[in-house]
Amino acid sequence: MESELPDIYCPFPQRTSPHVGHTRIHLGSWIRNTGLVHRDSARKRFEQADFGAFVGMVYPTADSKNLDLVADWFVWLFLVDDQLDDGHLGRSPERVRDVVAVMRSVIEGTGTLPAEGLPAAVVALVDLWERTTPTAAAHWRTRFGRHLITYLTTATTWEAGNRAAGVVPSEETYIAKRRHTGAIHVCMDLIEIVAGIEAPESIHNDSRFIAALEASCNVVCWANDVYSYEKEQVLGEIHNLVHLVRHHRGYGKQQALEHVCAEIATETERFLTAEAELLAAYPQLSWMLVPYLDGMRSWMRGNLDWSRQTPRYNPADVSQYEEPEEYLEATVLGAARD
């Protein structure tokens, strides 16, 4: 598969964290303690995917504690996303809304969760939220919570609704939604936790910062679409930029892949331009902007390196992380309706 893909332009150096070995061990314990992976086959694929290596590539400067934390977030996001995308649950918007309602109550601190019988996905989310937010600034918690809820609600139910109704979104609509469906804003928010920095709202609202963030998110999401295209074709998944380019433009497979890779190069250059303008505009904030922008660079490069080596996107194995639907649902549906 890899030899057929066009080269993806990435001018950033390859790096990895020295704490990957520790994080691999931690992840094994965490998924056992939370019950996130049930079946032996799913556990084997989880180990093969090597999420510890992934977080080490995209957060190469993280200390051991923070690398463990973001690794746990990754596993939670990936396993939930697999159920919403590849599992039967993702084809039922109503059931997705019920599941997400309970997760939202955890993030917003509303409602009372039952003391027992919570599904693994909610137990794990409670643990993650309590470990991530206590020392974070209020405006960071608000933004992070908003991005997480957007991923869980608007974006995921949008995809489920499209599948149920047989709707093929336009390229423009998909590109705007893709940054949410991939939870990449959530992952970029975690740069502040990992780097131990706090970006003021004025920076987050600056057009140059927005451009850099949007471009880096696009690069990550579209590269993922290139590498996951074959697997998602086998699954009948329409939410992939390569697929939509073929559908709307009438391109052949190779032409569509080359088109998306060219767009990735354009977005990379847009990031570099915005980065230079931002650093020139705020030299007094270089202590915060340099590690933040470096985190975006690491995401673009690390995601590409991991995508090239992971068996996750192997089209011959489309059952990759599907767990029984009870994994997500269990008592969630009852709790959401009580």
JOSUL-V123145 format. One record per residue. N is the residue number from 1. RES is the residue in one letter. PSI is psi in degrees with one decimal (none if undefined). OMEGA is omega as a letter, one per 30 degrees, with the letter a starting at -180 (NA if undefined). NEAR is the number of other C-alpha atoms within 12 Angstrom. Layout:
[[N;RES;PSI;OMEGA;NEAR] [N;RES;PSI;OMEGA;NEAR]]
This chain:
[[1;M;-44.2;a;20] [2;E;-37.7;a;22] [3;S;-20.6;a;9] [4;E;-14.8;a;15] [5;L;140.1;l;26] [6;P;157.5;l;23] [7;D;141.7;l;21] [8;I;120.6;a;34] [9;Y;127.1;l;25] [10;C;103.8;a;30] [11;P;11.1;a;18] [12;F;147.3;a;25] [13;P;149.0;l;19] [14;Q;130.1;l;22] [15;R;163.1;l;29] [16;T;158.1;a;28] [17;S;145.6;l;28] [18;P;-4.1;a;21] [19;H;11.5;a;27] [20;V;-41.9;a;33] [21;G;-44.4;l;22] [22;H;-41.5;a;24] [23;T;-35.7;l;33] [24;R;-45.1;l;32] [25;I;-44.1;l;23] [26;H;-44.8;a;26] [27;L;-41.1;l;36] [28;G;-41.4;l;27] [29;S;-40.2;a;17] [30;W;-43.0;a;26] [31;I;-29.1;l;33] [32;R;-43.8;a;19] [33;N;-33.7;a;18] [34;T;-15.9;a;26] [35;G;25.7;a;29] [36;L;-27.9;l;41] [37;V;125.7;a;39] [38;H;-57.3;a;27] [39;R;149.1;l;20] [40;D;-38.0;a;16] [41;S;-39.2;l;17] [42;A;-37.0;l;26] [43;R;-39.4;l;25] [44;K;-43.1;l;19] [45;R;-34.9;l;27] [46;F;-44.8;a;34] [47;E;-38.5;l;26] [48;Q;-34.7;a;22] [49;A;-31.0;l;29] [50;D;64.7;l;30] [51;F;-26.1;l;43] [52;G;-42.5;l;39] [53;A;-38.3;a;37] [54;F;-52.4;a;44] [55;V;-31.8;l;48] [56;G;-29.8;l;41] [57;M;-36.2;a;37] [58;V;-16.3;l;43] [59;Y;62.5;a;48] [60;P;-17.9;a;36] [61;T;-0.1;a;31] [62;A;143.7;l;33] [63;D;175.0;a;25] [64;S;-44.0;a;26] [65;K;-46.3;a;21] [66;N;-32.1;l;32] [67;L;-39.4;l;41] [68;D;-42.7;a;37] [69;L;-49.6;a;38] [70;V;-28.8;l;43] [71;A;-41.1;l;41] [72;D;-41.1;l;42] [73;W;-42.3;l;39] [74;F;-49.4;a;39] [75;V;-44.1;l;40] [76;W;-47.7;a;39] [77;L;-43.6;a;33] [78;F;-44.4;a;31] [79;L;-39.3;l;39] [80;V;-42.6;a;43] [81;D;-39.3;l;36] [82;D;-39.8;l;36] [83;Q;-37.5;a;35] [84;L;-28.5;a;43] [85;D;-58.7;a;41] [86;D;-23.7;a;35] [87;G;169.5;l;29] [88;H;-27.5;a;26] [89;L;-36.3;a;35] [90;G;-7.9;l;35] [91;R;9.5;l;27] [92;S;94.2;a;27] [93;P;-36.4;a;28] [94;E;-44.5;a;23] [95;R;-35.5;l;31] [96;V;-44.1;a;39] [97;R;-39.7;l;33] [98;D;-44.1;l;28] [99;V;-44.9;a;41] [100;V;-31.2;a;39] [101;A;-39.3;l;34] [102;V;-40.9;l;40] [103;M;-38.8;l;43] [104;R;-36.9;l;33] [105;S;-30.8;l;26] [106;V;-46.0;a;30] [107;I;-40.5;a;32] [108;E;-9.1;l;22] [109;G;29.2;a;17] [110;T;151.7;l;13] [111;G;171.1;a;17] [112;T;122.4;l;17] [113;L;145.4;l;27] [114;P;146.0;a;18] [115;A;-27.3;a;11] [116;E;162.2;l;14] [117;G;9.1;l;20] [118;L;141.5;l;32] [119;P;158.6;a;34] [120;A;-38.5;a;35] [121;A;-35.2;l;42] [122;V;-41.1;l;40] [123;V;-45.3;a;32] [124;A;-39.3;l;34] [125;L;-41.5;l;38] [126;V;-46.3;l;28] [127;D;-46.1;a;24] [128;L;-45.0;a;29] [129;W;-42.2;a;30] [130;E;-29.2;a;18] [131;R;-21.3;a;20] [132;T;-39.8;a;30] [133;T;-18.0;a;27] [134;P;-41.1;a;14] [135;T;-0.3;a;17] [136;A;151.8;l;25] [137;A;151.0;a;20] [138;A;-41.3;a;16] [139;H;-28.5;l;19] [140;W;-45.3;l;28] [141;R;-41.2;a;27] [142;T;-46.3;a;20] [143;R;-45.0;a;28] [144;F;-45.0;l;31] [145;G;-40.9;l;33] [146;R;-43.4;l;23] [147;H;-38.8;l;29] [148;L;-42.7;l;39] [149;I;-39.5;l;31] [150;T;-42.6;l;30] [151;Y;-46.3;a;33] [152;L;-26.1;a;38] [153;T;-83.3;a;33] [154;T;-48.7;a;27] [155;A;-50.8;a;36] [156;T;-39.2;l;41] [157;T;-28.4;l;35] [158;W;-46.4;l;35] [159;E;-45.7;a;40] [160;A;-39.1;l;36] [161;G;-40.9;l;28] [162;N;-43.9;a;24] [163;R;-44.3;a;27] [164;A;-35.8;a;21] [165;A;-3.9;a;15] [166;G;30.2;a;16] [167;V;131.5;l;18] [168;V;110.4;a;28] [169;P;158.0;l;27] [170;S;161.8;l;23] [171;E;-43.2;a;24] [172;E;-45.7;l;14] [173;T;-43.7;a;21] [174;Y;-45.0;a;31] [175;I;-41.1;l;31] [176;A;-38.4;a;21] [177;K;-27.2;a;32] [178;R;-35.7;a;36] [179;R;-21.4;l;35] [180;H;-42.0;a;34] [181;T;-26.9;l;40] [182;G;0.0;a;41] [183;A;25.2;a;37] [184;I;-29.4;l;40] [185;H;-37.7;l;35] [186;V;-45.1;a;33] [187;C;-37.7;l;42] [188;M;-35.0;l;42] [189;D;-35.9;a;40] [190;L;-13.2;l;42] [191;I;-39.4;a;40] [192;E;-37.8;l;39] [193;I;-47.5;a;35] [194;V;-42.2;a;33] [195;A;-10.0;a;29] [196;G;38.1;a;23] [197;I;163.9;l;25] [198;E;109.5;l;28] [199;A;124.7;l;32] [200;P;158.1;l;19] [201;E;-31.2;l;17] [202;S;-34.4;l;15] [203;I;-44.2;l;24] [204;H;-25.4;l;25] [205;N;-4.1;a;15] [206;D;134.7;a;21] [207;S;-32.2;a;19] [208;R;-37.8;l;28] [209;F;-43.4;l;34] [210;I;-42.0;a;24] [211;A;-43.4;l;29] [212;A;-43.8;a;38] [213;L;-45.5;a;43] [214;E;-43.4;a;35] [215;A;-44.5;a;38] [216;S;-38.3;l;44] [217;C;-42.8;l;42] [218;N;-43.1;a;43] [219;V;-47.0;a;44] [220;V;-48.4;a;46] [221;C;-42.7;a;42] [222;W;-34.8;l;47] [223;A;-39.7;l;45] [224;N;-40.6;l;41] [225;D;-37.1;l;40] [226;V;-47.9;a;44] [227;Y;-27.8;a;40] [228;S;-0.1;a;37] [229;Y;-48.7;a;40] [230;E;-45.8;l;31] [231;K;-44.4;a;28] [232;E;-26.6;l;31] [233;Q;-40.7;l;27] [234;V;-36.7;a;19] [235;L;-9.7;a;26] [236;G;22.1;a;21] [237;E;126.8;a;33] [238;I;-15.9;a;35] [239;H;75.2;a;43] [240;N;130.4;a;41] [241;L;-35.7;l;46] [242;V;-43.8;l;43] [243;H;-43.9;a;38] [244;L;-35.9;l;34] [245;V;-43.1;l;35] [246;R;-44.3;a;26] [247;H;-47.8;a;20] [248;H;-27.3;a;18] [249;R;-10.5;a;17] [250;G;21.6;a;14] [251;Y;153.2;l;18] [252;G;171.1;a;17] [253;K;-51.2;a;25] [254;Q;-39.6;l;22] [255;Q;-39.5;l;20] [256;A;-42.5;l;28] [257;L;-44.2;l;34] [258;E;-37.0;l;27] [259;H;-47.6;a;29] [260;V;-40.8;l;40] [261;C;-35.4;l;34] [262;A;-37.9;l;24] [263;E;-34.5;l;28] [264;I;-42.0;l;37] [265;A;-39.8;l;28] [266;T;-43.1;l;22] [267;E;-34.4;l;31] [268;T;-42.1;l;36] [269;E;-35.6;l;25] [270;R;-39.7;l;26] [271;F;-48.0;a;34] [272;L;-39.2;l;30] [273;T;-48.2;a;22] [274;A;-38.8;l;27] [275;E;-49.0;a;36] [276;A;-41.8;l;22] [277;E;-39.0;a;22] [278;L;-44.9;a;30] [279;L;-34.5;l;27] [280;A;-33.2;a;16] [281;A;-29.2;a;18] [282;Y;63.1;a;20] [283;P;-28.6;a;15] [284;Q;-13.3;l;12] [285;L;16.7;a;21] [286;S;-29.6;l;21] [287;W;-29.7;a;18] [288;M;-39.7;a;24] [289;L;-38.2;a;36] [290;V;-50.8;l;26] [291;P;-31.0;l;29] [292;Y;-49.2;l;37] [293;L;-35.1;l;40] [294;D;-35.6;l;35] [295;G;-38.7;l;41] [296;M;-41.8;l;43] [297;R;-44.9;a;39] [298;S;-35.5;l;39] [299;W;-44.7;a;47] [300;M;-44.0;a;48] [301;R;-47.7;a;37] [302;G;-39.9;l;38] [303;N;-38.7;l;44] [304;L;-44.9;a;38] [305;D;-43.1;a;31] [306;W;-40.4;a;32] [307;S;-33.8;a;36] [308;R;-22.9;a;26] [309;Q;-18.7;a;22] [310;T;143.2;l;28] [311;P;1.8;a;27] [312;R;-34.3;a;35] [313;Y;16.9;l;33] [314;N;116.3;a;27] [315;P;-14.6;l;21] [316;A;-10.1;a;17] [317;D;83.4;a;21] [318;V;-0.5;a;27] [319;S;20.0;a;28] [320;Q;-59.9;a;36] [321;Y;18.6;a;39] [322;E;129.5;l;34] [323;E;165.8;l;33] [324;P;146.3;a;25] [325;E;-25.0;l;32] [326;E;-22.7;l;28] [327;Y;-44.9;l;35] [328;L;-38.6;a;44] [329;E;-68.3;a;34] [330;A;-121.5;a;24] [331;T;6.5;a;27] [332;V;-44.4;a;34] [333;L;-43.2;l;27] [334;G;-41.9;l;19] [335;A;-38.2;a;26] [336;A;-27.2;a;28] [337;R;-11.8;a;17] [338;D;none;NA;14]]
